[in-house]
């Protein structure tokens, strides 16, 4: 394990533990509100792909009702609650994910953890995003979040894998604060969440990002 990886892991454990404790006054009322409006369970657990494609259960606060055709709850837009919109916009729904960081499933900074089924849909270039632990925030999130299309997001993920360093991680964290406060790129245009990644066109090619990532253009 390199010095960077040791330093990063120590930072992950210390910062995630501290943030989890500090945000308990937010998490507890959120859990109560979810139980009152949506019932139990309060947490949403879903299998995601970790480093080297290893599966883990990612935890978030619930923001949607269960599928219920009788009540017209058949897609994300109809299932998302008013409380759910708020906790997504403010990223409060992500706070339980701090436990995944403490456990070592994730890092504070890295490519976002995606569905296991996507692994077989990546091309060779895109699959390189799995070479590192997934993150709570990442280069794609501070460069457009869900407002980016899949190809651009994956290019930024691989750019991070190739250029990861303490200075880059700190720049991403600095930019994350601004993104959360401005509530930028919460969903893909015309959708309440990001659309499904179905794979690549046969003729599609992926390269380095056409332009330098947003975080690289910012001076801190």
C-alpha positions in Angstrom: 0.0 0.0 0.0 1.4 3.4 -1.0 1.8 6.4 1.3 -1.0 8.0 -0.6 -3.3 5.1 0.0 -2.4 4.9 3.7 -3.0 8.6 4.2 -6.2 8.5 2.3 -7.6 5.5 4.3 -6.6 7.3 7.6 -8.4 10.4 6.4 -11.4 8.4 5.4 -11.8 6.8 8.8 -11.2 9.9 10.9 -13.3 12.3 8.8 -16.2 9.9 8.2 -16.3 9.0 12.0 -16.3 12.7 13.0 -18.8 13.7 10.4 -21.2 10.9 11.4 -21.2 12.0 15.0 -21.5 15.7 14.1 -24.5 15.0 11.8 -26.4 12.9 14.3 -28.7 15.9 15.2 -29.6 15.9 11.5 -29.8 12.2 10.9 -32.1 11.4 13.9 -34.9 13.8 12.9 -34.5 12.7 9.3 -35.0 9.1 10.3 -38.1 10.0 12.4 -39.6 12.0 9.5 -39.0 9.2 7.0 -40.6 6.7 9.4 -43.6 9.0 9.9 -44.1 9.7 6.1 -43.0 6.5 4.5 -42.9 3.9 7.2 -40.0 1.4 7.8 -37.4 0.7 6.9 -35.8 4.1 7.2 -32.6 3.1 5.4 -32.3 2.0 1.8 -29.7 -0.7 1.3 -28.7 -1.7 -2.2 -25.9 -3.8 -3.6 -23.3 -1.7 -5.5 -19.9 -2.5 -7.1 -16.9 -1.7 -5.0 -13.2 -1.8 -5.7 -12.3 -4.5 -8.3 -16.1 -5.0 -8.7 -16.6 -6.6 -5.3 -20.2 -6.1 -4.2 -21.2 -4.3 -1.0 -24.4 -3.0 0.5 -24.5 0.8 0.3 -26.8 2.6 2.8 -28.8 5.8 2.3 -31.9 7.3 3.8 -35.0 6.3 1.9 -36.4 9.0 -0.4 -39.1 7.0 -2.3 -42.2 5.0 -1.6 -42.2 1.3 -2.6 -43.6 0.5 -6.0 -47.4 0.4 -5.7 -49.4 0.4 -9.0 -52.7 0.7 -7.2 -51.6 4.2 -6.0 -49.9 5.1 -9.2 -46.4 4.7 -7.8 -44.8 3.0 -10.7 -41.7 5.1 -11.5 -39.1 7.2 -9.7 -41.0 10.5 -10.4 -44.3 9.1 -8.8 -42.5 7.4 -5.9 -40.3 10.3 -4.8 -41.8 12.1 -1.8 -41.5 15.8 -0.9 -39.2 14.9 2.0 -37.3 12.7 -0.4 -36.7 15.6 -2.8 -35.4 17.7 0.0 -33.0 15.2 1.5 -31.7 14.5 -2.0 -31.2 18.1 -2.9 -29.3 18.7 0.4 -27.5 15.4 0.2 -28.8 14.5 3.6 -29.8 11.1 2.1 -26.1 10.3 1.8 -25.2 10.6 5.5 -25.7 6.9 6.4 -23.1 6.1 3.6 -20.5 7.4 6.1 -20.8 4.0 7.7 -19.7 2.4 4.4 -16.6 4.6 4.4 -15.7 3.7 8.0 -16.1 0.0 7.1 -13.8 0.3 4.1 -16.4 -0.3 1.4 -15.9 3.2 0.1 -13.7 6.3 0.3 -14.7 9.9 0.9 -13.4 10.7 -2.7 -13.7 8.4 -5.6 -15.9 7.3 -8.5 -19.6 6.9 -7.4 -20.6 3.3 -6.7 -22.9 2.0 -9.4 -25.1 -1.0 -9.9 -23.4 -4.5 -10.2 -25.2 -5.0 -13.5 -23.2 -2.2 -15.0 -20.0 -4.1 -14.7 -20.7 -6.2 -17.8 -21.7 -3.1 -19.8 -18.5 -1.1 -19.4 -15.9 -1.1 -22.2 -12.3 -1.6 -21.2 -11.7 2.1 -20.6 -14.8 2.6 -18.4 -14.1 -0.6 -16.4 -10.9 1.1 -15.0 -13.1 3.2 -12.7 -13.3 0.0 -10.5 -9.6 0.1 -9.8 -10.2 2.3 -6.7 -12.7 2.4 -3.9 -15.9 4.2 -4.9 -16.5 7.5 -3.2 -19.1 9.6 -1.5 -18.1 12.4 -3.8 -16.0 12.4 -6.9 -14.6 14.3 -9.8 -17.8 13.7 -11.9 -20.0 15.0 -9.1 -18.2 18.3 -8.8 -18.0 18.7 -12.6 -21.8 18.4 -13.2 -23.1 15.6 -11.0 -26.1 13.8 -12.6 -26.3 16.6 -15.2 -23.5 14.9 -17.2 -24.1 12.1 -19.6 -22.7 8.7 -18.8 -19.7 8.9 -21.2 -18.5 12.2 -19.7 -19.0 10.8 -16.2 -16.9 7.7 -16.9 -14.2 9.7 -18.6 -13.9 11.8 -15.5 -13.9 8.7 -13.2 -10.9 7.3 -15.2 -9.2 10.6 -15.2 -9.4 10.5 -11.4 -8.0 7.0 -11.3 -5.0 8.1 -13.3 -4.4 11.4 -11.5 -5.5 10.7 -7.9 -3.5 12.5 -5.3 -4.0 14.3 -2.0 -4.1 17.8 -3.7 -6.7 16.5 -6.2 -8.8 15.0 -3.4 -8.7 18.2 -1.4 -9.8 20.2 -4.5 -12.7 17.8 -5.0 -13.8 18.1 -1.4 -13.6 21.9 -1.6 -15.8 21.9 -4.8 -18.2 19.4 -3.2 -19.2 22.0 -0.6 -20.1 24.5 -3.3 -22.0 21.9 -5.3 -24.1 20.8 -2.3 -24.8 24.4 -1.2 -25.9 25.3 -4.8 -27.8 22.0 -5.2 -26.3 21.6 -8.7 -26.9 18.7 -11.0 -29.1 16.8 -8.6 -30.8 14.9 -11.5 -30.4 14.4 -15.2 -32.3 17.0 -17.2 -35.9 15.9 -17.6 -35.6 13.1 -15.0 -35.7 12.9 -11.2 -32.7 10.5 -11.2 -30.0 9.5 -13.6 -31.2 7.3 -16.4 -30.1 3.7 -16.7 -26.7 3.0 -18.3 -27.4 0.5 -21.0 -24.0 0.1 -22.4 -22.0 1.6 -25.3 -22.8 2.0 -28.9 -20.7 -0.4 -31.1 -19.0 2.5 -32.7 -18.5 4.6 -29.6 -15.0 5.4 -28.4 -13.8 6.9 -25.2 -10.8 9.0 -24.6 -9.5 11.5 -22.1 -12.0 14.2 -21.2 -12.2 16.8 -24.1 -11.7 19.6 -21.5 -10.0 19.6 -18.2 -12.3 18.7 -15.3 -13.9 21.7 -13.6 -12.0 21.1 -10.4 -8.7 21.4 -12.2 -9.6 24.9 -13.4 -10.4 26.1 -9.9 -7.7 27.6 -7.8 -8.0 27.1 -4.1 
